[in-house]
Amino acid sequence: MPILQVENIRKSFGQTLVLDDISFSMEPGEALSIIGSSGSGKTTLLRCLNFLERPDEGIIRVRDEVLLDAGKANKSDKASNQEIRRKRLHFGLVFQSFNLFPQYTALQNVTLAEELLAKEAPDWKENKTEKLKRIREHGMELLSEMGLSNRMDNYPHQLSGGQCQRVAIARALALRPDILCFDEPTSALDPELTGEVLRVIRGLAERSTTMIIVTHEMGFARDVADQVIFMDEGCICEQGDPREVFAHPKQERTKQFLARYHEN
């Protein structure tokens, strides 16, 4: 059974159609790369999946549960903030600009969301100490996996860009999402720091973490993913096995886009 099914997603901002009939599915443990020119709708698609934007049409299913049926939702009252938060728990999102809280340490950034969620549980007061200990241990474990065991008490301004992005990845993993999403995770980094973040993502792929990766790193998109989607003007222009798409694109627009990559 697919872990994610996206069906006929459409999204407009005013008169501008940004996503036009987007459909795809993913199996558990699969890595999907989404490539395309800036403005092709890649980030908007991730924002729709993470309930940061509301599609005008379409269906989103995770583990066969309908999280969104836009046609029905638009005819009813808006979902409560609590319901939206519940749906977001299926996805973890790593932003291109880190979005860490500057007033919190690396460890606090990672544990904050899990602590807030734990406080909503009926048994919070009775088990507060035990839960906080478990959450802290989980955060430390994640930061250690990111190679940041010696940076847990540092604040974002004391970290390099690559270290900040690795903290952001640990934060996204903290709530154990079904699908981890990356929105151009290396675009704000210099080449040396880009390599360390890509190594972390590659390691997650090797551990069969289900991931959607929006990226301009074409070689990485080809090598790390199980499938690739090329988007153009809000549509899926081509999708399939990365090596096949990169070596033998079928659509003329895909050929034009990848020709620029091969030139570089």
C-alpha positions in Angstrom: 0.0 0.0 0.0 1.4 3.5 -0.9 2.4 5.6 2.1 1.4 8.8 0.2 -1.2 9.4 -2.5 -1.6 12.8 -4.1 -4.5 13.1 -6.5 -5.4 16.0 -8.8 -4.0 18.8 -6.7 -4.7 22.3 -8.0 -3.8 25.6 -6.4 -4.1 29.2 -7.6 -3.1 32.5 -6.1 -5.6 34.9 -7.5 -5.7 34.4 -11.3 -2.3 32.6 -11.3 -2.5 28.8 -11.5 0.5 27.5 -9.6 -0.3 23.8 -9.4 -2.3 22.1 -12.2 -3.6 18.6 -11.6 -0.7 17.2 -9.6 -0.9 13.4 -9.0 1.7 10.9 -7.7 2.2 8.2 -5.1 5.1 7.0 -2.9 5.9 3.6 -1.3 7.2 3.4 2.2 11.0 4.0 2.4 11.0 5.6 -1.0 12.9 8.9 -1.8 11.3 11.2 -4.4 13.3 14.1 -6.0 11.3 17.0 -7.4 13.3 19.2 -9.9 12.4 22.1 -12.1 13.0 25.7 -12.7 12.3 28.3 -10.0 8.6 29.2 -10.1 7.5 25.8 -11.4 5.4 25.1 -8.2 7.7 22.8 -6.3 7.7 24.7 -3.0 4.0 25.3 -3.2 3.4 21.6 -3.6 5.4 20.9 -0.4 3.5 23.7 1.4 0.2 22.1 0.4 1.4 18.7 1.6 2.4 20.2 5.0 -0.9 22.1 5.3 0.8 25.5 5.1 -1.3 26.2 2.0 -4.8 25.0 1.2 -5.2 23.4 -2.3 -8.3 24.5 -4.2 -8.9 20.9 -5.5 -7.5 17.5 -4.9 -7.0 14.7 -2.3 -4.1 13.9 0.0 -3.9 10.4 1.6 -1.3 9.1 4.0 -1.4 5.4 4.8 -4.8 5.3 3.1 -6.3 7.9 5.5 -7.8 10.9 3.7 -6.1 14.0 5.2 -7.6 16.4 2.7 -10.4 16.2 0.2 -10.4 19.8 -1.0 -13.7 19.5 -2.8 -15.5 18.5 0.3 -13.4 20.8 2.7 -14.3 23.9 0.7 -18.0 23.2 1.3 -17.7 22.9 5.1 -16.3 24.9 7.9 -12.5 25.3 8.2 -10.7 22.6 10.1 -9.7 23.5 13.6 -6.1 24.5 14.4 -5.8 21.3 16.4 -7.0 19.2 13.5 -4.5 20.9 11.1 -1.7 20.2 13.6 -2.7 16.6 13.8 -2.5 16.3 10.0 0.9 18.1 9.9 2.4 15.4 12.2 2.4 13.1 9.2 5.0 15.3 7.5 8.3 16.9 8.6 9.5 19.9 6.7 13.1 21.2 6.4 13.1 24.8 5.1 15.9 26.2 2.9 16.5 29.0 5.4 16.7 26.8 8.5 13.9 28.7 10.4 15.5 27.9 13.8 14.5 29.8 16.9 17.5 32.1 17.7 16.7 32.3 21.4 16.9 28.5 21.8 19.9 26.1 21.8 20.2 23.4 19.2 18.8 20.8 21.6 15.9 23.1 22.6 15.0 23.7 18.9 14.8 19.9 18.4 12.8 19.1 21.5 10.4 22.1 21.5 7.6 20.6 19.3 7.7 17.3 21.1 7.4 19.1 24.5 4.4 21.2 23.3 2.7 18.1 22.0 3.4 16.2 25.2 1.8 19.0 27.2 -1.5 18.4 25.4 -1.7 14.8 26.7 -4.1 14.1 29.7 -1.3 12.5 31.8 1.2 15.4 31.3 1.2 16.6 34.9 1.5 13.1 36.4 4.4 12.1 34.1 6.0 15.4 33.3 9.5 14.6 34.6 9.7 11.3 32.9 8.3 12.6 29.6 10.7 15.6 29.6 13.6 13.2 30.2 12.6 10.9 27.4 12.1 13.9 25.0 15.5 15.3 25.9 17.2 11.9 25.3 15.4 11.6 22.0 16.7 15.1 21.0 20.2 14.3 22.0 20.1 11.0 20.0 18.9 12.8 16.9 21.6 15.5 17.2 24.2 12.8 17.7 23.0 11.2 14.5 23.5 14.5 12.7 27.1 14.7 14.0 26.3 17.5 16.4 26.8 15.8 19.8 29.3 18.6 20.8 27.0 21.4 19.6 23.8 20.7 21.6 24.1 23.7 23.9 25.1 26.1 21.1 22.7 28.7 19.8 22.0 29.1 16.1 24.3 32.2 15.8 27.1 30.0 17.1 26.7 27.4 14.4 27.6 27.3 10.7 24.9 27.2 8.0 25.5 23.5 7.5 25.2 22.8 11.2 22.0 24.9 11.4 20.5 22.9 8.6 21.4 19.6 10.4 19.7 20.9 13.5 16.6 21.6 11.3 16.7 18.1 10.0 16.9 16.7 13.5 13.9 18.9 14.5 11.9 17.6 11.5 12.6 14.1 12.6 11.7 14.6 16.2 8.0 13.9 15.9 8.6 10.8 13.8 6.9 11.9 10.6 5.7 9.4 8.0 7.3 11.6 5.3 10.2 14.0 5.5 10.2 16.9 3.1 13.1 19.0 2.1 12.6 22.4 0.4 15.9 23.1 -1.4 17.9 22.3 1.8 21.3 23.4 0.4 20.3 26.6 -1.5 21.5 28.9 1.3 24.8 27.0 1.8 28.3 27.3 0.2 29.6 24.2 -1.6 31.6 22.8 1.3 28.6 23.0 3.7 26.3 21.7 0.9 28.3 18.5 0.9 27.8 17.8 4.6 24.0 18.3 4.5 23.7 16.1 1.4 25.7 13.4 3.2 23.1 13.5 6.0 20.2 13.2 3.5 22.0 10.4 1.7 22.3 8.6 5.0 18.6 8.9 5.7 17.9 7.5 2.2 20.1 4.5 2.9 18.0 3.9 6.1 14.9 3.9 3.9 13.5 7.1 5.3 10.5 8.2 3.2 11.5 11.6 1.7 10.4 14.2 -0.8 13.4 16.3 -1.8 13.0 19.5 -3.8 16.5 20.3 -5.0 18.6 22.1 -7.6 21.4 19.6 -7.0 20.8 17.5 -10.1 23.5 14.9 -9.5 22.2 14.3 -6.0 18.6 14.1 -7.3 19.6 11.5 -9.8 21.7 9.4 -7.4 19.8 9.4 -4.1 16.1 9.1 -5.3 14.0 6.1 -6.3 11.9 8.3 -8.5 12.1 11.8 -9.9 9.4 14.3 -10.9 10.2 17.2 -13.3 7.8 20.1 -12.8 7.2 22.9 -15.3 4.7 25.7 -15.0 2.8 24.0 -12.2 2.5 20.6 -14.0 4.3 17.3 -13.8 6.0 17.3 -17.1 7.8 14.0 -16.6 8.4 11.4 -13.9 10.0 8.0 -13.5 13.3 6.3 -12.6 15.9 9.1 -12.1 18.6 7.5 -14.2 16.2 6.9 -17.1 14.8 10.4 -16.9 18.2 12.0 -16.7 19.7 9.9 -19.4 16.8 9.6 -21.8 14.1 12.3 -21.1 11.0 11.9 -23.2 9.6 15.4 -23.1 11.2 18.2 -25.0 10.8 20.6 -22.0 12.7 18.1 -19.8 15.4 17.8 -22.4 15.8 21.6 -22.4 16.0 21.8 -18.6 18.5 18.9 -18.3 20.6 20.2 -21.2 21.5 23.2 -19.0 22.5 20.8 -16.2 24.7 18.8 -18.5 26.4 22.0 -19.7 27.3 22.8 -16.1 
